[in-house]
Every structure is written in structure tokens, then in C-alpha cells.
Amino acid sequence: MVIKAENKRFVVIIEKEIYEKFKYLADKENRSASNLAAKLIKDYVNEHS
């Protein structure tokens, strides 16, 4: 997977149990965990800007 020049990547360290629950929620929405995380961050920033 190639990251476009206008996009940035960063690492988030969370507990394994939380990640597994998050991945389950992402799967329920037919998303990857990283895609859901990006959506949540984008929504949060847009709501609080």
C-alpha cells in the first residue's frame, strides 16, 4: 500500500484487548481498523475545529 504525499502516518499504541474490540467494531462496519481510526480522527477534528 502506498501512502499519498498529502497523507501522513502515525502510530498509536493501545492495549491489545482494546485493539481487538476496535477491530471487531471495524469488521462490523466492513472497514479495516486503520480506516475506521482515520474516519474517527477526521470526524473529531472536523467537529472540534
N, C-alpha and C positions, 0 to 999 in steps of 0.2 A: 504494500500500500504506500502510495506516495502522498506526502503532505504538501499541499499547495503553498506557495511562497507567502500568501496572505494569511495563512493559518499558523497557529503556534501550538506546541505540545508541552504539557507539563504533567508531572507525576503526582499522584495523590496516594498517600499511604493510609490505609484503613484496616480495621480488624477483619480477619478472614470471615467471621460469621456475618458481619455487616455486608461484606462484598457478596457473599453467597445469596443473601436475601435480596440485595440490589440486583444481582444478575437474574434472579428468579423474576423480579418485577419487570426487568427489561425484556426477558423472554416472553412474558405475558403480553407485552405490547409489541412483540415481534421486532425488537430492537436489540442491538448489541449494548453491552454495559457502557462502553465508551460513547456511543451515540446518545444514549439516554442521559449520561452525565453532561455531555455538551449541550443538550437541549435544556436541561435543568439550569445550568450555569447561564446560558443565554437568556432564558426567561427571567431568572433572578436579576441579572444585570439590567435588563430592559425595564423591569418593574421598579427598580431602585435607582434609576438614573434621573 
